[in-house]
Amino acid sequence: MITPVIRPRRLRSTPALRRLASETRLHPADLVLPMFIREGTTEPLPIRSMPGVVQHSIDSARRAAADAAAAGIGGVMLFGVPEKRDAIGSGATDPDGILNVGTRALVAEVGDALVVQTDLCLDEFTDHGHCGVLSVDGSVDNDTTLERYREMALVQAASGSKLLGLSGMMDGQVAAVRDALDRSGFVDTVVLAYSAKYASAFYGPFRDAVESTLEGDRRSYQLDPANRREGVREAQLDIDEGADIVMVKPAGSYLDVLADVAAMSSVPVWAYQVSGEYAMIEAAAANGWIDRKRAVAESILSIRRAGADAVLTYWAVELATWLNERDAR
């Protein structure tokens, strides 16, 4: 019998050795919690396709944000769900619109403890559900939309948002928003570019969460799932335009793109573990097909391993609680 000389299993032989040899670690500060704030509700409303996730009232959002801060996560990303919508998404730039009111409330509650962030996109506020203003022919007018994004950026920054998540995938959106912010004195407001945002099937439950009115699809502005290099190109363009952080979305099915972007980026790289990824694990766990806790942790660990500096995930607070309990032992 030949005796192996090289034995990689040595480093896997005990829990202490595995911990010491671990290449990637999870920490609460690397997690961001997406939150939905709904206009006109006084209590949290469950989202059918996302078990455990709710549309918050202002009060319940404040409580959830306080819990998030206590868990030590990095931040919360806010999405607004308005009662009324129109063709240009007027509610997005109304200082008294739900997203801006919610932002002020959470900044007052936890603004010193974590980073309050806001989604900068029109889709939640338009009656057609697209991420921009429509042309006469029904297509999204890129440059007219940029003007709306500039207006949104100023209102969100004035409401106290420290980080603006540009998720609309319009050409030139980073440059437009950065210019608007700097000209108005918001030079310290951070711009997160959803650079490689793909036209994915995994967004379905999110559309329940924001009560999307979209008919058709967003393939004329979100990336083709078949394209890898295009994601890197978009990230580089956003960096060149002044993005402080770039994003890959979804995460789990695009780990190759995430790794590519992380390898070339001179700024932090984040990834969004989207609603469909969340719902699939929850559904499989509810049926007893997988170990829920291990699957949740492994799914987020893989995103970090691929190169994400931070992860937006609906499990942010729950995972942070597990990590805190582990570290307390």
Summary of the structure (lengths in Angstrom):
residues: 329
radius of gyration: 20.2
end to end distance: 43.1
largest distance: 77.7
contacts: 1117
relative contact order: 0.13
helix: 45%
strand: 17%
